[in-house]
Amino acid sequence: MHGWSGKILDIDLSSGSVETRPLDMEIARQFLGGRGLGARLLWDLVGPEVEPLSPENVLIFTTGPITASASQTSNRFNVSSKSPLTGTILHANSGGWWGMQFKRTGYDVLIVRGRAEKPSLIEITPDGVKIEDAGHLWGKGVFETTELLGQNRNKRNVMCIGPAGENLVRIAAIMNDGERALARGGPGAVMGSKNLKAIVVAGKEKNQPADKDQFKFMQYETGKLLKASPLTSQALPEFGTAVVMNVINEIGALPTRNFQQSQFEHADKISGEAITEEILVKNQACWACPITCTRISKTASGKEGEGPEFESAWAFGAQCGIDDLDLITEANFLCNDMGLDTISMGNTIGCAMELAERGLLDSDLRFGQAETLHDLIQDTAYRQGLGNELAEGSVRLAAKHGAPEIAMAVKGLELPAYDPRGMQGQGLVYATSNRGACHETGNMLGPEVLALPRLIDRFATQGKAGIVSVHQNSAAVIDSLVYCKFANMAVAEEFFARTLTAVTGEPYTADDLMKVGERVWNLERLYNLREGFTKEDDTLPDRLLNDPVVAGPSKGFTVNLAPMLVEYYQFRGWDENGVPKPEKL
Ligand code: SF4
């Protein structure tokens, strides 16, 4: 294959049918792969009448044209579905090895439909595709399941759900390679609703570049850029993604105690520097990645595993007012084993802590109680006690206790680790992100904080709409190829286009890619509109719009969203109701 194998594996767990179908290459060229192709296929397969946890919902696993090519960070893959947490389009991507290995089975896409009668697993190998009984694995954690199914980094890779997915927890993740997560929006619950415990892949096919010399040259050029960038050659390898913890805290944009403050007095204790000094065993890379941002850590009690990344350290740290790095790290490990989205889990615990402190939730839970994390996470995965409420996510939790304004979420998805009152453009990103509040679909960390490509005023609103739109389109491109966003901190779209050309043999320019990004964004928008979402959903929690930051460098600021939204709709060529105009389709 040169980029695309041209094949979709389509499995219906209700009937047990296994079919290989051709991939429509016109659609592949328009949407590339990953998130874009997933959105396009989902558009046809899952309409507004489908309940997210019904057999009619689907899981669409997509690779991209560069997946498994050995271009730097070409390990990632995507899952698309309708979210049981938000009701919006769901897309999530993950690194590791599984995506590369699935591509090697000779398929671009795996569609899983229906619901198996009993716990099942899918195995895709050169010997064929099998649907097998997984009764002996049901109830087991991710780590044990992954090991029992024969995980072998470069040869055989396991993706599975943990107890959280089995118990239809709305913030459940799908875990691959034992430590990586397709996390946001509850894809693990969709997999659990299908009685599908695991998907094991082993392949032999190769994604051979059409132009080998040009591909090698692009690998060399990309390698040079990754080495030249202090972010990808020093900061991320040395301190991991949590390298930004102290930076974000310094500028007053680190959400603290459920966004009641925007600076955490103990941020240094949960920072990338602290992780490296106190618990880091080694750093690790996903397949074909020279950046090695992944942390393998060991706590004082001897527990060892992957993490914590920045978002997870924040979610169980500043968001919950907790500074115990060991217990934060163990909370991260437990989420990996239970199969839970760490951002939504930590955010929802923070929401529960505030509800309890305000006397709205009958519980002794308080901010700063590090020792409660373990039981809260485990109870969420098994839907026990208060955990049964946390399993529904922060929006349903806060609404149940009569205080919907305390849920820090957009379109039902919990906010990640940037307080937009200190980064106005980030507020617009959250409000307009198609899968709900998200830092991966157009993060403004680069221009508003890190001066990438140059520093802009983080408190300004005028002119932000254009920059946000370009960042969102660019993120959609990266997610569709599928590359890792950290590579994009050093490598521009122009280089990705040239690599894509070398792999597929078809000419692509950076402009072509950005058009794909815009197309993907508009299609996701249309999907949500078809589901009944409106411009009223392009908003932020009341606290961020109306409660000024009380202290620190962002003191006095709220998010001035309304004028940015008007400008945003205009820039995107949408009408005043946020509906893409016909010429944009
Ligand atoms: S930069 Fe980090 S997350 Fe991205 S591919 Fe490399 S190791 Fe994986």
Residues whose N, C-alpha, C, O or C-beta is under 5 A from the ligand:
A	BS01	SF4	T73 G95 Q284 A285 C286 C289 I291 T292 C293 T294 C484 F486
